[in-house]
Amino acid sequence: MTEPPGRYHLSLTIDGRHVLDGWWDDPDTADWKFDGMQKEHEANADARLLLTEWDEGREWPLREWPAPAG
């Protein structure tokens, strides 16, 4: 993959469909957006959020909602 538009990537899926991407370079902004999206979609049992960080050409998971089982 080419260089992403930002270091922090937030993705939203609903009913297994990818519906939104957001990219930011600031970690505080990425966390704030994650929290806002979580509140916006908390009533939707089929919504999933994943916040990752791109570093050295790889994507690392930072936060996931709902939390994975286990």
N, C-alpha and C positions, 0 to 999 in steps of 0.2 A: 504494500500500500504506500502511496505517496504520503508526504508529511500532512498530518491532519490540520484543520484550521485553528485548533487550540489544543492545549495540553490536557484539559479535562473534558470528558465526553459524557453526556447524560443521554440515555435512550429510554424511551417509553414504549412499551408494547401493551396492547389491549386485545384480549381474546387471541393471543398468539400472533397478532399482526403488529409489525413495526410501524408506529405512527408518528414518532417525533425524535429528532436529534437536536442537541444543543452542544456547543463547544465554547469553552472559555479558557483563558490563560491564568486567571486568578482562582485559587482554590476556595477562597471565601465566597466568591460569586457562585461557583459550582455547587457548594454545599447549600447556599441559600436557595438556589433554583431547585435542588433536589428536595429540600424541605417543603418548598411551596408546591411542587408537583405532587408530593406525597399527600399533603393536606387536600389538594384539589381532587385527588383520585382515591382517597381512603375508603369511600363507600363502594368502589368498584372492585369486586373480588377478582376480576380478571385482569386488572392493571398490574404491570410490573415495571419497576424502575431499576436501572443499573447505572452507576456512576463509576467511570474508569479513568485512569491516568495513563497517558502515553509517555513512555520514557524509553529512550534508546531503541526505537523502532518496535516496541511491544506495548500491548495494552494490558494494564494491571487493574483488577477490580478493587474498588475502594468501598463502595456502599451498594447494598442491594435491598430492595423492598418489594414485597415482604421478604423478610429474612429467609434464607434457604433452610429447609428442614434438616435437622441433625445437629 
